[in-house]
Amino acid sequence: MSPSFILIHPPISKPCEPPAGVASIAGALLANDIDCKIIDLNIESIYYLANQTPQLINDTWTQRAYKNIYRHLRHLRDFSIYQQLDTYNRAIKDINRVLEKSIIRNSIKISLSNYHDFHLSPIRRSDLLKAMNYPEKNPLHQFWENKLNCLKNNRISGVGVSINYLSQALCGFSIIGLVRRIWPDIPIWVGGGLISSWINRSGNSQLFDVPNVCFVSGPGEPHLFNFFNIKTERPAEIANYDDIYHHQYLSPGFVLPFSASRGCYWRKCAFCPECSEKISYINVPQEMILQSLNILIQKYQPSMIHFLDNALSPKLLKTIIQNPPKVPWYGFTRVTKHLTDPEFCRALKKSGCVMLKLGIESGDQRVLTQMKKGLDISLAQKALQAIHESGIGTYTYFLFGTPYETEDSFHKTFTFMIDTHQWIDFMNLAIFNLPINSREANQLNVYPFYDADLSLYVNFDHPFHLNRSTIRQYIKHIKKNTHLSRIIQNNPITFTSNHAPFFVQK
């Protein structure tokens, strides 16, 4: 049977695991007897570029990288390279070098995690429309056209394009333009995390006035059910990865992305998009979670489960302990009292947990309280120790430059890092960006970062005069510390937390 609906995942996003959003929609459509096909143009474009002879090989690095490209790609799918960080980093840098040099135009730079056009901005509406109206100007256009033309004579009822990150925006709109040329009359739905944020920010779903193209916020399933006139969807809607399961994603084995909930169960943190965008928390019943997860595990035999939840709730963690998936897993969770209990952490480890991502943000309790994090900093210290000593890796996030932070706050955070460094495996240091629709933005003097109309963030006058250059100096100071620099250097380049669990897995 020819596919009636096409789901497209555009470049560029980290090609280490299959796209969960389109797989979820595919599962819902197939459960309701709607035939569909997933096309992951992200991973396929990466391999297409890797197979191209670089346009200019006039330096030793490019020559070496091109010579070793297939070996590097193969090694990233093997566990052994994750025991050698230097070898891993060299492979990533070489692959990025080949991707960069495979493009003729100096105005475009492609890597494993980003697509950058020096002439077009992904946060400028007019530039996105240019990308859509002139898809042939994208260096990947010919590859995409050949791929989609193979389906040109099939019975196609519609196309969905999922754009989750800014790094996908320009390619995503170019693909929309190409689809409109190949199938001028079919409807196109464009959704994903980035599109949802743009719509929620503006309150307007008609961001782009494009005939036959519908931009949607939130889950795409209801919009497609309405289009296909599905009145009562069947309950057993399980993500379907059949079309993309055999793609050679750059991880050892098949990494299964899995969401046990949508939104965040806490939903109180200042500056959080879940609050400003009014995203509801949808908690899937525990029995359904286990049933879906077990079916997916049996079907795809994953080497790792990546829980995509904004925060794994204590209730869900207990459910996993009681019903271990028998597959290594990792995910993001809030620091709660449960994680200070060594016995609870050992049970998590026994269930297959190899790494937890933890948003600590600040070592100053005053800042955490004003941010409504619901986190006691002394509890965070105990949790880091209990998690680490149980054998679970810790990937910690720290945020600098919030409106509540002072110079004294920075020193408290720095001290917290030093005091807990022996229990931290990976560390992410970020500079704060103020969401344009946050409540706090109305209380500060704000101004644009760029001359762009789709930016989700604004710059602001810091109440304590901690501008971005000052924050960068603080972060440089952190990186000079012997203990902390070793942790920061442990962070896998490009893939960061997506590949980190393979470095701690035992």
Steps between C-alpha positions, in 0.01 A plus 500: 500500500641841409534749787215747534666728754868597523672610821831685456772566756725773351872573554685587715464347844732264686476172303547269798147365532179491292255791517236428762237751388436363151521143633226582751277644226573200276393265777176692550416504129584133447291403804208664321566332164656807337801396295803723541874514444777668705793656315789604723676747272725594789698176533475435127643844418790441739597180319444666162748775589745250648498319166585814304857577402594828671511786250842613616752268665800726542596438862618204705200500734243476221703230323522293818135556591377400155720190498362385837136610468347151466710364785392789724131452419530127566683554830230733632266202469733283709533501880880488497553863396305617806784372717742743335390864519793634296433254217129582515561875483736457206238299312234767557730781391602313187140424403405865551798600284381281213143631531623858496728449199238303304309823435624725220358822638697684767175658619372170644654288774368156592597281794351200678290733714448821305416662168622859476434735210692826524240672278174361640384497861272229645336759725406741223164434335600650165812281484302184572261590219800553270622151588155365421453691174846413368568145624748442214744734677542253785815288441303185590217575261599253228525214746160579651340539159629161383376342822149647483465452125509125561156547660370750244268257324362349820167585653592775747229661711721729708843574644609583854826680578630500858728792596620484859822702505632821345767287331217336298307815408664608173521145362149430621359796308703409192343154517153655530572696182623187321192301607275777366672474162477121481141480629350847440151417622548282807472643852811533716507508881800657672547439872761411760644669807632811327179563306296453819717756681459753220123457494467510879720809517292693249161341564462480124501175304513699173865593540566434135227564246571206270222328300438135592749519790368477855730583794389323817587519868530204736434136410434452131272200536173692565546711187559194284214306660274790407632501142445125462160528673599263781233555764615255768865410485609160620668502842805282426704762315865396525784680323603329179865506389474235227594735214810637675604218731774380263658842447853502635458762772824610660475312827598147604182304433148631462413775750127497573354846576201465730264751660303398808340845528458831322578830665647531850342383824667785696424793266597771748853602407546862399581552132382148412328470158255255657361794698526785248363283217230350727587142407280248680646202682371171365584202718457164328364223730782283635349179358494648149859623536622152590296335228624737228859485619505120513354473149761741362784319678394162367455637149816709461744345752657835596844538653384805698172669596497879500210630709402831339282624787569856617533343843459138606266513799578311824190288432633396160846428643338268756304329220824441306665357811209260548484413130857530363512517120811275489662757270738780608326837520551866583294816528444835670359525851452763765708475816255362758537345843474155342841548340668560837412144604794269414270198493266669251794596278640147511158372396502746207841371400376142519204593277745597225553872563844600371470879523272772637490855370450750783418872476667652805546845338642687803683437827329797664182402685361853468524481119340154493213621717437805283512279190235277664715194433364317804856387572689502828871541421606282796267230369664531157840430654372187674327385183814537287694288749233229524453482121870487425580244768226273365690485169267732303659775293406862570458761227450833676376831362599840639353831383672837535366851456138473617355831625524370858871424488764720663876473513458334841260248340766406248753434775250281684438300183875470443545376857218247455668366187832459680335330799314249282740452209587143600135399443452675163584322174393765249432871531310737272562871554247729332442875477142599576271619220179680598191349331314776320159397641606433859335689784839629605558665161229751590695604810833572329634740242523276194626543144552266203801274457473519122313674222259208473129457557489135612751505784376323811735695727586862580800668655452703817669738739611283790387638839844428647697597189607147413510542122583213267869587471530493880327162511741367237788607722340312791473186288864533390591517867312174563674330209841592641436301818689171483218283638223662297692524173543122501123454532425754228749332266316169552199638313470327160531765231203563267279224646545600867235333721380270219830313496601556864322185631719280278809638677372406847326175408657201674 
